[in-house]
């Protein structure tokens, strides 16, 4: 299979590319290597990928309409996986235009490429689309009409845009709502990275909502396994879909939405304790109020994913945290 993978130098993109290459797929990686976080980490991921047979890289911003059109015209892709996005809920409060450029305009360019040149589409959505919902676990059939951040709104927009292209042009599209992904090579702006760095430095770590946060932490290998299985099962129309009682997770068009999460509620303090246990150090907590755009709790119902592709994430948070800390200490050459 020949896969276009946007966001290839990113955290999830890097791991997914390695998995696809290991099984013999060709991967054309797309990334603009922006400076939202440490570019050297992105370059280090990319350097590893460029050693692999079957990988090629194009430095390209998906918001560049002409540049993306040229790539689609030059090569044929069996599948397009769109992981490129402006990430981060908090950053959307200070730089909203970056989210529209990457997450809306960029995604439109992806849809147009698939529409005119074929292949099926798998794209990253987010658990943030559940917004103000409080009933757990979150199900794909729940209403997602009340986003509490612009980032969430752009991810919901992606789902709706993809559906319109599926309906109008027959584009096969599957959206994946990722739940708090963590693991080796992770993003420096994520909690696990910040907590590990702070504990090792003996500095207070910021804990929002005074630690009363609950998250469905999902280990990167589980995310990748779910994405690969979805790549191998392109979306099909749902013959049971009814217009007088419409499901929000399927369609008469070849479009699907799945949660990918660990299906477990983990309190933030347990997450921090797992880091403390691996490092053998106690964290200094700076208890802070809830941040704008954040939510108190997430948990994924993954029954639809399990039924469709036969996979359910299950890596315990203690094991995933240990693997991250091992990588962090090795990569940054720090002693525990």
Number of C-alpha atoms within 10 A of each C-alpha: 15 19 24 27 26 27 26 32 30 24 22 23 24 22 22 24 26 18 16 19 18 13 9 12 17 20 28 21 25 25 23 16 21 11 9 12 12 13 14 11 19 22 14 12 19 21 12 12 23 13 10 14 13 16 19 15 18 13 13 17 20 27 21 14 16 10 14 20 17 11 16 19 11 10 11 15 21 16 23 25 25 24 24 25 26 23 16 16 18 15 15 19 14 9 11 14 13 16 23 20 18 21 24 21 17 21 26 20 21 24 23 17 21 24 19 13 17 18 21 24 28 27 25 19 27 20 24 27 25 25 20 18 21 13 12 12 18 21 20 23 13 14 13 20 13 14 19 19 22 22 28 26 22 23 26 24 17 22 22 13 16 27 26 15 21 26 17 11 14 18 26 26 28 31 29 23 24 21 24 21 22 24 26 21 21 22 20 16 13 13 19 21 19 14 24 23 18 17 22 18 10 13 14 14 19 18 21 18 15 15 20 15 19 19 22 25 28 26 26 23 20 19 23 22 17 23 22 16 15 21 21 11 13 18 25 19 17 16 10 11 16 12 9 6 7 13 16 15 19 24 23 19 23 23 28 26 24 26 27 34 30 28 23 20 17 18 16 21 16 14 19 23 16 18 24 18 13 18 19 13 14 14 21 15 19 13 15 12 12 16 12 11 18 17 20 16 21 27 26 26 20 21 17 18 21 16 10 13 16 11 18 21 22 13 15 13 22 16 13 19 24 18 15 22 21 14 16 19 16 11 12 8 9 10 8 12
